[in-house]
Amino acid sequence: MDLIGDTKIDWLKYRWYFIGFSLIVTIVGALDAARKGGLSYGIDFSEGTIVYVKFENRPEVDVIRRELRDAGIEGSVIQRYGSEELNTVMVRAGRQTGDGGELDEAANTILKTLENIPNNKLADASTEIVGAVVGEELRKKARNATLFALVAMLLYIAFRFELIYGVGATVAVIHDVVLTLALVSIFNLEITLYVIAAFLTLVGYSVNDTIVIFDRVRENRKLVRRSSLEEIINLSINQTLRRTVLTSGLTLFVVISLYVMGGAVLRPFSFVLVVGVIIGTYSSIAIASPIVLWWRALRKGPSRSRAKAKSTEARV
């Protein structure tokens, strides 16, 4: 399928525009996070209450969310689990601020509210408290999982191509994660287990797009040896652009649909994927590729200077 035909765009000429945009968004996100005292963590990574309930009739999630909001339980996450005929629901709520902010009191408020759900009766219930120690342990494991993924990808790409290609791809992924975190802070989204899963998906997607371009660069360096590295990179990006438009476009269509119709629970997850697909696509062009180009220029710079000096001395 040929949607855009052959292109001859000088992508590297616009890299500073991409880099400038990334810097602005990152700085704004960092200032926003500092103003708020850090990123906002969901119940999975902070103190909170989890209530498992079973109803006699089919529970309506929107009704439960509305009743809990009226009872003062803000930011609760409500999910159905198990088979549909079990009529089971899980309610997760963070530590409530203000008067009566104790975890057990929040659980009691949730249970009392659920006992008075219109046109339904509570059949069974149990509560679980997530303490600060558990939340910190989950944050640590999530951070370590992301760092391990980055190191593993760096080693693989360094082995598959060259070390500088691995560094370029890793820096691009770090750029994607930092920029997406900045947008998460700006849009007041919480870091949950779903969001961490989206970040890990983003890491894999970004690296895959970068590897496709790097693989074409390696092939073109053998086919068009007389061209400069900058010309080869631009040629490789243009040659893979059709594939990038198809894969990124289709993926973006799916995750946008998930964002629009997935509901409140999946909205942070789908938001990270929407932003990640866009950022991961342009970072392969504006971050990973220029790093390889700059490194080659640094390596060739001194040698060219020495060669020019020797040539001048020979003429003298």
Buried (B, 14 or more C-beta within 10 A) or exposed (E): EEEEEEEEEEBBEEBEEBBEBBEEBBEBBBEBBEEEEEBBBBBBBBBBBBBBBBBEEEBBBEBBBEBBEEBEBEBBBBEBEEEEEEBBBBBBBBBBEEEEEEBEEBBBBBBEBBEEBEEBEBEEBEBEEBEEEBBEEBBEEBEEBBEEBBEEBBEBBBEEBBEBBBBBBBBBBBBBBBBBBBBBBBEEBBBBBBBBBBBBBBBEBBBBBBBBBBBBBBEBBEEEEEBEBBBBBBBBBBBBBBEBBEBBEEBBEBBBEBBEEBBEBBBBBBBBBBBBBBBBBBBBBBBBBBBBBEBBEEEEEEEEEEEEEEEEEEEE
